[in-house]
Structures are given as structure tokens and as C-alpha cells.
Amino acid sequence: MAYIAFPHPVAYTGSRMENPLVKDEKELQAIQYDTKTLAYKTYLETRLRAAQETRDTAHAEFKGETYIQNFNKKEKLANTVIEPRKNDNEKPFSTGTIESKFTSLLSHIDNLNLVPKVYAFDRNNTQIRELGVAFTDIHEVAAEHDGGDDGGDKEKRMARQRELLKQGTAFVQESYITKYAVRKKLKKDYKGEFKDFAGYSEKLQKVFEGCSRELLYGPNVYLGDITQFSMNDQPFIFTVETIPYSAAESLYREFENWKFVQPGMPMKQAGDGDTVGGSGQSIYNSKFRLLAIQANQVEVIKYQDPHSDEWALMINGVLMTPAGFPLSAVTPNGGYNVTKQVLYTINSQFAYGGSFVDSGGIYELSRAADNMLSLFELKTRKSIAAAYINITNKVIPAKVLNPGNISMGIAPNALQPIGVEGQGVTSSEFQIYKEILDTIERSTISNVFQGQQAKSGATATEIMEVQRQAKLNLGLIIAACTMLEQKCAYLRQYNLIGKWLAPIGKNSDGTNQYRNTSRQTSIEGAGRGERRVIPIDGEVPSPEVIRILSLQDEQRLGMPVRRIYLSAKMVQEANILWHIIVEPQEQETAAYHTLRFREQIGDAISIAGMGAQLNLEGITDEFGSVYQKDKSKFFSSGVLNAAPAPDAGKVAGNRAAGNNMSGVGQMQPVT
């Protein structure tokens, strides 16, 4: 049987067992489509099957392999999978060099602060600073609670960056989801009863509603045209996933056609019609499947075509949405809610990219190094316990070669060694092995950059030069990782405007209630404090009112507070141009920033000695930002002689008002 290191993920068998507490009152029915819907379903299935067959054939860009073969090869290489040897005498070994460098590179990227910074511009291309600051905060808060998971988007970002480096292509989907869970309440206090248990009541309760960003499993994503590099140029895409029937029921039970969904693979029957491939499934009825699934699973296919504004949901061959259902009703901007990023561009006429783990022939070199290690071990064993030929007609037991053993009746030349393998590994052989490792190092990142000890005799200048060259080589990788986060941020921006800014309830005065955000951050001119973003209906309050409310908050909390009010309706309706930047910088809490701040202070003092005047206000602001502290706890405002900063809230408010944007966003600093 062929050895498969990373087969297609299959759910744990226990998860497919039916819960005996759940009543199944479903009656299996056969669905009947009208002529228009049947023609549309046939059209979809034909496109899906063609895209699947095109991708899963051998391509030169995949080094003559299919996508699945290439995908599995990279998985094994990145995880140092040690496959069994054909020769039983050879023990499987692996240097683990690629995985070690791969992990070190990921650690370096994870230390970068790849968070989006939003900029907003009005119709005259004039920046609305406070609006950009507000949405930057909203992005950060949404990322902290992404998908309702404990790790938020930070954990997901590690996963998608790993996928990008490992596979060379990463697909990320942005969604706005609502999660429900069954909550039970005891009818009376439980004291250990069993037979006389009073029971419980249960209800379905919302546990999360918000943005969710998910890394898609590469083999489950199909592109409409594999020769189109840009995601926006794809004629269509679709994703496939296999989930338990019970999980699908909790998500899609409200659809009218759910009652026609039957779990598992269909049974082939006579007269089913045309079939495709060797699996026997029919292409033009509810027996359509793209993947093999288990008995209690369903296959969920989601189809997107922004050019025709179409979105379709198909579960186990049953079309759940009407023909031509608009994609704009699912995604806020009417485009794909899936973005793609490649690490290395293989070909401008090919959608997939090259990866870090198999770049520069690393796969072949690592296999050669592993094979040499295995042969070295075999040759070393032969040098310690050499092979002999028995030239007598007697059976000589192997124990006669044991140390200190005394044997009788055996001639001294009865056993003759074979060849010259007893010399062990030679220096020339080891030099070849070392050259292979050096080639791998030149193709990836140096050991010095990984934090390992440099070669003996290397000077500090040589070490710094190696690190500088390594950073130059990493420039393209960091650029790709940064671009992935930027693309994800743009999808999140449209989701925030279309979904997150929607009302979540009613206030006591009858106005709409919205989600507020609050986060600890550096407040300009005040140091460490709290900034709040408050969406409301209608016009925003006047600067005087905002000033009073902010002062009240500051007196209550004992720290600087800034309020930014947004007119939710105007943000959604105004013609605002959004620009998002992701700057790859070290984490703000890193010691690097502290040292750099000290160096900047030293340089500033040196220049001040030449006659320049220090801006103590700016220095103390930077101090609070670097050390993440409220500057008022370290410095008294009486000793600061710098000119006060202009009222940013009034300036921005007046400018926005001049461009018919007065209700979009406004901030008033506290004095």
C-alpha cells in the first residue's frame, strides 16, 4: 500500500455518531426542480467538474506533478516526515534542516507587528484623519474577538503565514457569522438524583456574532481559470468542505430545500444517467459529489461569481439557493470574500505560487542529505561489525566475533572480510555531505540569522554582513506576508462597514444601538490612555459636548480618554476612499524600540548642544508611547515649555464640514 503522509483530513469517527438525545424526524424526499433551475444546476455542476479536472492534472509549474501531489510533498518537507526506506538495512534519517529554518523564519515574521492602519479620504481626496483612526481601532478590536475564538486573529495569522511559506499559496476567507449553542437550565437544584431527576429546559442561544477570518484548506479551493494570476480576474471560484450532517443541520436547517439533503455518498442505480470518472456518481442530479465523504457527512459547495453577481450553495448535490442568487447579498461589496496570496510568482499566467520549503531545489537536496545520513549510519555499522565470508564447509556462529570470545576448531583464515567498508565514513564523503548542507543554507537563510553559533574564526563584521544579506533575502518573503495581511484587511473593512456598523438593538430613547469599541493606546499629547469609538444615528455631537464627556471619563478612570463619534449611516452611504497600509515593524513592546528611543534622545541632545531647542512635549509623548505608560505619572505639565499642539478635533471637523462630510467622524482632544 502506498505511503500517504498527509491524506485529506477526515473527521474523527466518533463525531459522525448520531446523538441519541436528538430526535430525527426527517423524512427523505426527492427534490424536483423546474426547467430553469435544473438548467442552472447543470451549468454549475459542469463548471465545478471542469475546474476540478483542470487543477488536478499534472502541470509543469508543479514540477510535472498534480496539485495534490505537490501539496503533499510540501507538507512532508515542512514537517520532516521520515518515510520508510526500501532497503531494510537502511535506517530512515532526516537532517530536519528545512523545518528548522522554516520555523526560525516563521518566528521572525511572527515578531513583526503586521496590523493594518486605515486611512480615509473624502471625495476631494482630503484625508479624514479621525475616521481612519476610528476604523484602525475597530480593526484591532474585531481581530481580538475574531470568530469568537480565544486566540482571536493572532493565532489565525500564524496559521496563514505558515501556510503561505509552506505551500506558496494561501487562501483566506472573510465572513460575518452568527454562532448559536444549546443552553440547558435545570428545573430545580440538582442533588445527585438519577431516577428522580427533574430534568431541564433548553433553548438556542446566540453565543457570538461578528467577523471571522478563516484559512481555507488549499485542496478544497477551486479556481475558475488556473491561468489567471489575479484573484479578481478569476471568472468564478468555489470552495468545498465536508462536515458532519448534524453540524450542517445547525447551520442550514432554515433553508427550504434542507429537507431534501441526504447524508453520505449516493448509491449507484440503473438508469441514473451520465457519469463522470470512475466513482460512479451522476453529474446531473442530487447524486453529484466532488469528494468522497463518510456515511454521516455532507459535502458543502459554495460558488461565487462576482462578474454575474451570483452565489450558490449546494449541499450533497441539492441546490439550496434560487438560480442566480446575488453575491452582493452575501458579501458587502459584491466581490469575492476569499483572497489569495502567493509567496513566489512562478508564472504570470499561473494562479499558484512557489513555496519557501521547496525553493531552489531544496527538496532534492534535503533528500540527498537524508540519504547520505542513512548510508553513513550503515557504513559506520559495517566498520564496527564488518561483513565476512565463511570459506569453510562448517557453520560458524556469529558470536565467534564477539569481544573476548574463545572458539575451538576454527582456522584463523576461516572468515574473510568483504571489501574495504571497514574504514568507515571518509573525509571526502563527509565533505560532500557538508557541501550539500551549505547549499541548502545558501538557498534558505543562514544559521547566524537563526541565532545559531557562527563558524569558528568569523569576525563580527562578517557576522553582521551575513545577517544583512539574510535580511535582504527575506525582503521578498516579508513583502508577501505583508501583502496577505493587507488583502485580508480590505475584506475586513468592507465587512465592518456593511455588517459590523449595523444596529444591534434599540436604546431607551428609541434610537438605534451600535457596537462601541474601547482600547488602551497612546493618546496624542497625553501618553497612555483610552480611546473610544462610538457609532450613533444622525449628526455627531458638537466639539464642546465631546470635550465635556471626555473630561468626565478621564476624571472617573484616572487616565486620558478620547472619544470618536461616527455617524453610522453616513459612513455607509458616503463616497469614502479607503487606503490600508500594513507596515512590517518590530512589536511595540520589544526592547528594540526602547533602545532606539534612547539613541534618538542622545542624538537629539547632541543637536540641542548646537543651538537647537528640544520639544519636551514631543519627547514625553514618545516616552509614553514606547514604554506604554501614562506620561503624567512621570512628568509634570508645568515643566513642559513647548507650544501646545493645535486642536486636531476642530481642525478636522472644520475641514470635513467644508467637504460635506461633517457627520462622518469627529474627535475632540481633552485639555
ZAMARGU-4260 file (C-alpha; in steps of 0.2 Angstrom, whole numbers, plus 5000, padded with zeros to 4 digits):
<rodrens>
0) 5000/5000/5000 | 5007/5017/4996 | 5013/5028/5010 | 5002/5044/5012 | 5009/5056/5025
5) 4996/5069/5024 | 4979/5062/5017 | 4964/5073/5015 | 4958/5077/5033 | 4944/5066/5039
10) 4933/5070/5054 | 4935/5059/5070 | 4924/5044/5068 | 4915/5047/5085 | 4910/5065/5078
15) 4899/5056/5065 | 4889/5046/5078 | 4871/5051/5080 | 4867/5058/5097 | 4853/5048/5104
20) 4846/5063/5113 | 4842/5071/5096 | 4826/5066/5088 | 4827/5064/5069 | 4810/5067/5062
25) 4816/5070/5044 | 4808/5061/5030 | 4818/5058/5015 | 4811/5066/4999 | 4816/5068/4981
30) 4818/5085/4975 | 4810/5091/4959 | 4817/5106/4950 | 4809/5117/4937 | 4816/5118/4920
35) 4826/5135/4923 | 4833/5129/4940 | 4838/5112/4933 | 4847/5120/4918 | 4856/5132/4930
40) 4861/5117/4942 | 4868/5108/4927 | 4878/5123/4922 | 4885/5125/4939 | 4890/5106/4940
45) 4898/5107/4923 | 4909/5122/4929 | 4913/5114/4945 | 4919/5097/4937 | 4929/5106/4924
50) 4938/5117/4937 | 4942/5101/4947 | 4949/5091/4932 | 4959/5106/4926 | 4968/5109/4943
55) 4970/5090/4947 | 4980/5086/4932 | 4999/5087/4930 | 5006/5105/4927 | 5024/5110/4923
60) 5023/5123/4936 | 5020/5110/4949 | 5036/5101/4943 | 5027/5089/4932 | 5015/5084/4947
65) 4997/5086/4951 | 4992/5100/4963 | 4988/5086/4976 | 5005/5078/4974 | 5014/5094/4975
70) 5004/5099/4990 | 5008/5083/5000 | 5026/5084/4995 | 5027/5101/5003 | 5018/5095/5019
75) 5030/5081/5021 | 5045/5093/5018 | 5039/5106/5031 | 5036/5093/5044 | 5051/5082/5042
80) 5041/5067/5038 | 5053/5052/5038 | 5047/5039/5026 | 5052/5021/5027 | 5067/5015/5016
85) 5066/5002/5003 | 5081/4993/5009 | 5078/4986/5026 | 5096/4988/5031 | 5095/5007/5030
90) 5088/5016/5044 | 5077/5032/5040 | 5086/5048/5045 | 5082/5066/5042 | 5093/5082/5045
95) 5077/5092/5049 | 5087/5107/5041 | 5072/5114/5031 | 5060/5113/5046 | 5072/5121/5057
100) 5075/5136/5045 | 5056/5136/5041 | 5052/5138/5060 | 5065/5151/5063 | 5058/5161/5048
105) 5041/5160/5055 | 5047/5166/5072 | 5054/5181/5064 | 5038/5185/5055 | 5028/5182/5070
110) 5038/5195/5079 | 5033/5208/5066 | 5018/5219/5070 | 5008/5216/5054 | 4992/5225/5059
115) 4983/5236/5047 | 4982/5255/5048 | 4967/5263/5040 | 4967/5280/5031 | 4951/5288/5025
120) 4949/5301/5011 | 4934/5311/5005 | 4928/5314/4988 | 4941/5328/4986 | 4955/5316/4991
125) 4957/5325/5008 | 4961/5314/5022 | 4949/5312/5036 | 4961/5308/5050 | 4949/5304/5064
130) 4939/5292/5053 | 4954/5282/5049 | 4960/5281/5067 | 4942/5275/5072 | 4942/5261/5060
135) 4960/5256/5064 | 4954/5254/5082 | 4939/5244/5076 | 4950/5233/5066 | 4960/5229/5081
140) 4945/5225/5092 | 4937/5214/5079 | 4954/5205/5077 | 4954/5201/5096 | 4937/5193/5095
145) 4939/5185/5078 | 4927/5171/5076 | 4923/5170/5094 | 4939/5160/5097 | 4950/5163/5112
150) 4966/5166/5102 | 4957/5178/5090 | 4965/5183/5074 | 4983/5182/5081 | 4983/5164/5081
155) 4975/5163/5064 | 4988/5174/5057 | 5001/5162/5062 | 4992/5148/5053 | 4990/5158/5037
160) 5008/5164/5037 | 5014/5146/5039 | 5003/5141/5025 | 5010/5154/5014 | 5028/5149/5017
165) 5024/5131/5017 | 5013/5129/5001 | 5017/5145/4992 | 4998/5150/4991 | 4986/5154/5005
170) 4968/5157/5003 | 4959/5166/5017 | 4940/5169/5018 | 4932/5184/5027 | 4914/5181/5034
175) 4902/5188/5046 | 4895/5174/5056 | 4882/5171/5070 | 4885/5156/5081 | 4872/5148/5092
180) 4873/5135/5105 | 4860/5125/5115 | 4860/5131/5133 | 4851/5120/5147 | 4844/5125/5163
185) 4839/5114/5177 | 4821/5114/5183 | 4827/5113/5201 | 4843/5111/5211 | 4852/5095/5207
190) 4857/5085/5222 | 4863/5069/5214 | 4847/5061/5209 | 4846/5049/5195 | 4829/5041/5193
195) 4820/5056/5201 | 4830/5068/5190 | 4818/5083/5187 | 4825/5087/5170 | 4830/5103/5162
200) 4824/5115/5149 | 4834/5120/5134 | 4835/5134/5122 | 4845/5140/5107 | 4856/5155/5112
205) 4867/5166/5102 | 4885/5165/5108 | 4894/5175/5095 | 4891/5187/5081 | 4905/5196/5072
210) 4919/5195/5059 | 4928/5179/5056 | 4943/5176/5046 | 4947/5158/5041 | 4962/5150/5032
215) 4955/5138/5019 | 4962/5121/5016 | 4971/5123/4999 | 4964/5107/4990 | 4946/5112/4995
220) 4948/5128/4984 | 4945/5128/4966 | 4948/5142/4954 | 4938/5145/4938 | 4954/5148/4927
225) 4971/5142/4933 | 4980/5153/4921 | 4973/5169/4929 | 4986/5175/4942 | 4975/5189/4950
230) 4960/5184/4961 | 4949/5197/4954 | 4952/5190/4936 | 4945/5173/4941 | 4929/5170/4932
235) 4922/5161/4947 | 4928/5151/4962 | 4921/5138/4973 | 4925/5130/4990 | 4921/5113/4996
240) 4920/5106/5014 | 4914/5090/5022 | 4906/5092/5038 | 4895/5081/5049 | 4877/5081/5045
245) 4872/5087/5062 | 4884/5102/5061 | 4877/5106/5043 | 4859/5105/5050 | 4863/5118/5064
250) 4869/5130/5050 | 4857/5127/5036 | 4841/5119/5043 | 4831/5135/5039 | 4834/5133/5021
255) 4818/5127/5012 | 4827/5113/5002 | 4836/5106/5018 | 4823/5093/5019 | 4830/5085/5003
260) 4848/5083/5009 | 4853/5065/5012 | 4870/5062/5021 | 4884/5051/5014 | 4888/5045/4996
265) 4874/5041/4985 | 4871/5023/4979 | 4873/5020/4960 | 4857/5014/4952 | 4852/5008/4935
270) 4846/5022/4924 | 4855/5036/4934 | 4861/5044/4918 | 4878/5050/4913 | 4893/5048/4925
275) 4909/5056/4926 | 4926/5047/4932 | 4927/5030/4939 | 4917/5034/4956 | 4900/5031/4948
280) 4892/5047/4954 | 4880/5056/4942 | 4883/5073/4937 | 4866/5080/4934 | 4855/5075/4949
285) 4856/5075/4968 | 4870/5062/4967 | 4883/5074/4962 | 4899/5074/4973 | 4916/5081/4971
290) 4924/5072/4985 | 4922/5055/4994 | 4913/5058/5011 | 4908/5047/5025 | 4891/5040/5029
295) 4885/5054/5041 | 4894/5068/5032 | 4888/5081/5019 | 4898/5090/5006 | 4895/5109/5006
300) 4899/5118/4990 | 4899/5137/4989 | 4900/5145/4972 | 4905/5163/4969 | 4904/5173/4953
305) 4906/5192/4955 | 4905/5196/4937 | 4887/5189/4935 | 4884/5193/4954 | 4879/5175/4958
310) 4881/5165/4973 | 4876/5147/4975 | 4875/5135/4990 | 4874/5116/4986 | 4874/5103/4999
315) 4876/5084/4994 | 4870/5089/4977 | 4855/5098/4982 | 4854/5116/4976 | 4849/5127/4992
320) 4848/5144/4984 | 4837/5150/4969 | 4845/5151/4952 | 4855/5167/4950 | 4855/5172/4969
325) 4865/5188/4970 | 4883/5188/4978 | 4880/5206/4983 | 4868/5199/4996 | 4881/5189/5004
330) 4897/5199/5003 | 4896/5218/5007 | 4905/5224/4992 | 4898/5211/4980 | 4915/5204/4976
335) 4924/5188/4982 | 4925/5186/5001 | 4941/5175/4998 | 4958/5182/4995 | 4974/5174/4988
340) 4992/5177/4991 | 5007/5169/4983 | 5025/5169/4991 | 5035/5167/4974 | 5027/5171/4957
345) 5030/5155/4947 | 5022/5162/4931 | 5012/5177/4927 | 5000/5165/4918 | 4998/5154/4933
350) 4987/5156/4948 | 4998/5147/4961 | 5015/5152/4968 | 5031/5144/4974 | 5035/5140/4992
355) 5049/5143/5004 | 5052/5124/5008 | 5055/5118/4991 | 5063/5133/4983 | 5080/5131/4974
360) 5079/5113/4973 | 5079/5111/4992 | 5068/5096/4991 | 5080/5086/4981 | 5095/5092/4991
365) 5087/5088/5008 | 5083/5071/5001 | 5101/5069/4996 | 5107/5074/5013 | 5095/5062/5022
370) 5100/5048/5010 | 5119/5051/5014 | 5115/5051/5033 | 5107/5034/5031 | 5121/5027/5021
375) 5134/5035/5034 | 5125/5026/5048 | 5125/5009/5038 | 5144/5011/5033 | 5148/5015/5052
380) 5140/5000/5057 | 5149/4990/5044 | 5165/4997/5050 | 5162/4992/5068 | 5154/4975/5063
385) 5161/4971/5046 | 5153/4958/5035 | 5163/4941/5032 | 5163/4926/5020 | 5164/4909/5028
390) 5176/4900/5016 | 5174/4883/5026 | 5161/4870/5024 | 5157/4872/5043 | 5143/4883/5051
395) 5152/4896/5061 | 5141/4906/5073 | 5141/4925/5073 | 5146/4925/5091 | 5164/4920/5087
400) 5166/4938/5083 | 5161/4945/5100 | 5174/4953/5111 | 5184/4941/5122 | 5176/4925/5114
405) 5186/4909/5113 | 5182/4897/5099 | 5188/4880/5096 | 5192/4871/5079 | 5191/4886/5068
410) 5205/4891/5056 | 5212/4909/5058 | 5208/4912/5040 | 5191/4904/5040 | 5182/4921/5040
415) 5187/4933/5026 | 5181/4952/5026 | 5172/4958/5011 | 5178/4974/5003 | 5185/4989/5012
420) 5170/4996/5021 | 5178/4994/5037 | 5186/5011/5035 | 5170/5020/5040 | 5165/5037/5033
425) 5179/5045/5023 | 5183/5063/5024 | 5179/5066/5006 | 5162/5058/5008 | 5159/5069/5023
430) 5164/5084/5013 | 5151/5081/5000 | 5138/5080/5014 | 5144/5096/5021 | 5143/5104/5004
435) 5125/5099/5002 | 5121/5107/5019 | 5130/5123/5014 | 5120/5123/4998 | 5104/5122/5007
440) 5109/5136/5019 | 5113/5147/5004 | 5096/5143/4997 | 5086/5147/5013 | 5093/5158/5027
445) 5109/5157/5036 | 5112/5149/5053 | 5118/5165/5060 | 5101/5173/5056 | 5093/5159/5066
450) 5103/5163/5081 | 5115/5149/5080 | 5134/5150/5083 | 5144/5157/5068 | 5158/5147/5060
455) 5174/5147/5070 | 5185/5162/5065 | 5171/5173/5059 | 5173/5191/5063 | 5160/5202/5070
460) 5160/5212/5053 | 5157/5195/5044 | 5143/5190/5055 | 5134/5207/5053 | 5136/5206/5034
465) 5129/5188/5034 | 5114/5195/5044 | 5112/5209/5032 | 5112/5198/5017 | 5099/5187/5026
470) 5088/5201/5028 | 5089/5206/5010 | 5084/5188/5005 | 5070/5189/5017 | 5063/5206/5010
475) 5053/5197/4997 | 5045/5185/5010 | 5041/5199/5022 | 5033/5208/5007 | 5022/5194/5003
480) 5017/5191/5021 | 5013/5210/5022 | 5003/5210/5007 | 4992/5195/5013 | 4988/5204/5029
485) 4984/5220/5018 | 4972/5210/5007 | 4963/5202/5022 | 4961/5219/5030 | 4952/5226/5014
490) 4940/5212/5015 | 4938/5215/5034 | 4935/5234/5030 | 4920/5230/5019 | 4913/5218/5032
495) 4914/5231/5045 | 4905/5244/5035 | 4892/5233/5029 | 4889/5222/5044 | 4898/5227/5060
500) 4891/5245/5059 | 4873/5238/5058 | 4862/5242/5073 | 4861/5228/5086 | 4846/5234/5096
505) 4837/5249/5102 | 4841/5262/5116 | 4828/5268/5129 | 4825/5284/5118 | 4821/5273/5103
510) 4837/5277/5093 | 4847/5263/5086 | 4861/5254/5097 | 4878/5251/5089 | 4894/5242/5095
515) 4906/5253/5104 | 4925/5250/5105 | 4937/5254/5118 | 4955/5251/5118 | 4971/5256/5128
520) 4983/5265/5117 | 4994/5280/5116 | 4984/5296/5116 | 4992/5310/5106 | 4998/5324/5118
525) 4993/5314/5133 | 5003/5297/5133 | 4995/5281/5138 | 4976/5282/5139 | 4959/5275/5132
530) 4951/5279/5115 | 4933/5275/5112 | 4924/5274/5095 | 4905/5277/5097 | 4894/5275/5082
535) 4877/5284/5083 | 4862/5289/5072 | 4862/5306/5064 | 4874/5320/5067 | 4889/5319/5079
540) 4889/5329/5095 | 4897/5346/5095 | 4916/5348/5100 | 4911/5356/5116 | 4900/5341/5121
545) 4913/5329/5116 | 4926/5338/5127 | 4914/5338/5142 | 4910/5319/5141 | 4929/5315/5138
550) 4934/5325/5154 | 4920/5316/5164 | 4928/5299/5158 | 4945/5305/5162 | 4940/5310/5180
555) 4931/5294/5183 | 4945/5282/5176 | 4961/5292/5181 | 4968/5292/5163 | 4967/5302/5147
560) 4951/5297/5137 | 4947/5302/5119 | 4930/5299/5111 | 4927/5297/5092 | 4909/5298/5087
565) 4904/5291/5070 | 4888/5293/5060 | 4885/5275/5055 | 4873/5279/5041 | 4884/5292/5033
570) 4899/5281/5034 | 4889/5268/5024 | 4882/5280/5012 | 4896/5292/5009 | 4908/5290/4995
575) 4924/5287/5005 | 4940/5281/4998 | 4949/5269/5010 | 4968/5266/5010 | 4975/5252/5021
580) 4994/5250/5025 | 5002/5236/5034 | 5020/5241/5040 | 5031/5226/5045 | 5039/5233/5061
585) 5045/5225/5077 | 5032/5223/5091 | 5030/5239/5100 | 5034/5231/5117 | 5051/5225/5110
590) 5067/5230/5118 | 5072/5236/5101 | 5060/5251/5102 | 5067/5256/5119 | 5085/5256/5113
595) 5080/5265/5098 | 5071/5278/5108 | 5087/5280/5119 | 5098/5283/5104 | 5086/5296/5097
600) 5086/5305/5114 | 5105/5305/5113 | 5106/5312/5095 | 5093/5325/5099 | 5103/5331/5114
605) 5119/5332/5103 | 5109/5343/5091 | 5102/5353/5105 | 5120/5357/5110 | 5122/5365/5094
610) 5109/5378/5097 | 5093/5369/5093 | 5078/5369/5106 | 5071/5352/5112 | 5052/5349/5111
615) 5049/5342/5128 | 5031/5339/5124 | 5035/5328/5109 | 5049/5319/5119 | 5037/5315/5133
620) 5023/5309/5121 | 5036/5297/5113 | 5041/5291/5130 | 5023/5286/5135 | 5021/5278/5118
625) 5037/5267/5119 | 5035/5262/5137 | 5016/5260/5136 | 5013/5271/5151 | 5004/5287/5155
630) 5016/5301/5154 | 5008/5311/5168 | 5014/5298/5180 | 5032/5303/5176 | 5032/5321/5170
635) 5023/5337/5177 | 5014/5348/5164 | 5022/5363/5172 | 5039/5359/5166 | 5035/5357/5148
640) 5038/5373/5138 | 5034/5368/5121 | 5020/5376/5112 | 5003/5366/5113 | 4998/5356/5098
645) 4983/5363/5088 | 4965/5357/5092 | 4965/5342/5080 | 4947/5339/5083 | 4942/5357/5077
650) 4953/5357/5063 | 4947/5340/5056 | 4929/5345/5060 | 4930/5361/5050 | 4939/5353/5035
655) 4926/5339/5035 | 4912/5351/5036 | 4919/5360/5021 | 4918/5344/5011 | 4901/5340/5016
660) 4907/5326/5027 | 4903/5334/5044 | 4894/5319/5051 | 4906/5305/5047 | 4919/5306/5060
665) 4924/5319/5074 | 4936/5318/5088 | 4939/5331/5102 | 4955/5331/5112 | 4954/5334/5131
670) 4963/5349/5138
</rodrens>
